[in-house]
Each structure stands twice: as C-alpha cells, then as structure tokens.
C-alpha cells in the first residue's frame, strides 16, 4: 500500500474478510490506513482496467458502523 494511493477497496462478496473471521484482520488493516471497503458490489467486471472514477453515496445511518451505498461509475 505504501507505493500506491488507494482510497477504497470494492469486492463482490459479502465481506472483505473470510466468512468465519472473528478478528476481521482485513477490516482493521485497511481502516487503520484510512481505506474504506465497499462489499457486495455487482458488475465490477463491466468496468475497464483504467479510466474510471467511482462515486459511492452512503445512506445516513446514525451510530452505525456501515451503510448501504449507491455506487456510480464515471468512465473517462
């Protein structure tokens, strides 16, 4: 991560940690670096390798640790 400017990670599965995880190591490593994760993302295979931006619009949930998002991809 030191060589790249990563601000977010998106994945098409239910969690960035494996299913039986109780320590949530991936969450902890990313969040410590200020990198947020978006889980259950569909159709990522339709995006090009380069040349796009993602806008993630979260639902406001007071006191929650996460929220559903509406994701928009803007192709350049």
N, C-alpha and C positions, 0 to 999 in steps of 0.2 A: 504494500500500500504506500510505502514511502516514495516510490517513483512515480506514482500516478495521483491525479486529483479526482478521487472517487467521492461522490457526494451521496450516492444511493446504490442499493442493490435490489434488483427485482428478480423474483423466482416464480415459477408456475406451480409450485407445490404449496401445501398448507402452512409450512414453516421453513425458516432458513436453517433451523436445527433439525436433526433427525427425529423421527416420530416419538421415540421413547425417552428423549432427553429430559433430564430433570435439572441439569446445570445451565442449559441454554448458553453454551460457550460462544457460539457464533453471534448471538444477540449481544452478548457482553463485549466481545472484541470489537464489533462494528460500532456499537453505541458509544463505547469509550473513545473512539476516534471521530465521533460526530457524524457517522454514516448511518442513515436510516434504511430500513428494509421495507419493501412492498411485497406482500405474499399473495398467492393465488392470482397471479397476473395471466390473463389469457392472450393468445395470438401474438406472443413475442416473436414467433418465427416469421411473422409478416413484416418485421422491421428490418431495414438494411443493417449491415455491419457498422457503418458510419453514416453521418449526415442526418441526424435527427436529434430533437430535444424532447424531453418528457416533462409534462406538467401533471402533477398529482394533487388533486383537490380533495382534502380530507373533510369528512363530516365532523362538525364540532361536537365533541363528547366531553363534558366537564368531568374531570377527575379520572378519565380513562387512560390506559397505557397504550392505546391504539385506537384506530378508527377505520371504517371502510373509506376507500378513496375512489374518485372518478379519475381515470387516467386518460390523458390526451397526448398523442404523439404528433409532433410537428416535424414534417420532413423538410430538409433544406435543399 
